[in-house]
Amino acid sequence: MPSVFWTGRLSFPMWLLVNVNNALALVMGQATDVPAMKARIRSGYEGWSSQHVQRYDELGLHLQERSAEFQLRDMELAGKSVLDVGCGTGVLALMALEAGAREALCGDIAKLMIDEAKLKTPTRNDSYRFCQLDGEELPFEDGSFDVCLSGMTFGLFPNQRKALGDMLRVTRPGGLVCIGAHGPEHYWEAIDGCFRYIEKRRILGYRLEFWPRGEAYLRRMASACGLDDVHSRREVWRTRFPSGGAMYDFFAAISASWWYSKFPPREAQRDSERTRAFFDRNGMTTITDDVIAVWGWKAR
């Protein structure tokens, strides 16, 4: 089940405020309502909550590519069939094909993301396929793929152990499973800023659907799910933007601002504009990427 309390970095005032609110969410039943959580995330990445996600690739592709390159470094993918769970706009799957994978299937909960992935053209079109899916309930037979990947989506799965277990299930014996996960510092500056300025009455008793994790935690989870010979690596880098508004635009696009599904549309737009101005006034120009790759093999 999802964690009730916040699992990433925040300033102490925001950590305290958020966790009091998360405790209230538990009492109200919102912190464990997994279908509602998934619906809100999907609404963001479908563009129903705001229009920010329409600029997903325009503003965030370069950092998505950097995370994917880090995750796939030294992975042996030649001749393999690959499933990309939570594919976004297809960055990880395309890199797998460039690394020699025989075929790659892109799967995501949001049709808009899949439609964007379809616009990218790999060298071999017949090897690049798509499926709308729930990452915790994969619609494939046991042992369907040589390799199962998930790139920088893992922090959005409410039941991460179930998601990883299902990735393992659809991987053939001896096959590779690799996740790219959000570390505890991932985008913490922007998250902290949004928590400070967001209209609090609209998120009273709401636990934001984001679960960053530490490297040791993820390794233990991978072993508990049955992965053999588990490995991991972590990389943290910081990106500087020309203005606070530019940083906010990036964050709003790459996160899809799904929490605005809790707001009436006009209020969501007004709140977003006010938060963007707050980023500008406070010179919030640096954001942290914290990427953890964990991988292992399914027992033969």
HELIX and SHEET records of a PDB file:
HELIX    1   1 PHE A   12  MET A   28  1                                  17    
HELIX    2   2 GLN A   30  THR A   32  5                                   3    
HELIX    3   3 VAL A   34  TYR A   45  1                                  12    
HELIX    4   4 HIS A   52  ARG A   55  5                                   4    
HELIX    5   5 TYR A   56  LEU A   72  1                                  17    
HELIX    6   6 VAL A   91  GLU A   98  1                                   8    
HELIX    7   7 LYS A  111  LYS A  118  1                                   8    
HELIX    8   8 ASN A  125  SER A  127  5                                   3    
HELIX    9   9 PHE A  154  LEU A  156  5                                   3    
HELIX   10  10 GLN A  160  ARG A  169  1                                  10    
HELIX   11  11 TRP A  188  TYR A  197  1                                  10    
HELIX   12  12 LYS A  200  ILE A  203  5                                   4    
HELIX   13  13 GLU A  215  CYS A  225  1                                  11    
HELIX   14  14 GLY A  244  SER A  255  1                                  12    
HELIX   15  15 TRP A  258  LYS A  262  5                                   5    
HELIX   16  16 PRO A  265  ARG A  281  1                                  17    
SHEET    1   A 7 TYR A 128  GLN A 132  0                                        
SHEET    2   A 7 GLU A 103  ASP A 108  1                                        
SHEET    3   A 7 SER A  81  VAL A  85  1                                        
SHEET    4   A 7 PHE A 145  GLY A 151  1                                        
SHEET    5   A 7 THR A 171  HIS A 182  1                                        
SHEET    6   A 7 THR A 286  LYS A 298 -1                                        
SHEET    7   A 7 LEU A 227  ARG A 240 -1                                        
END                                                                             
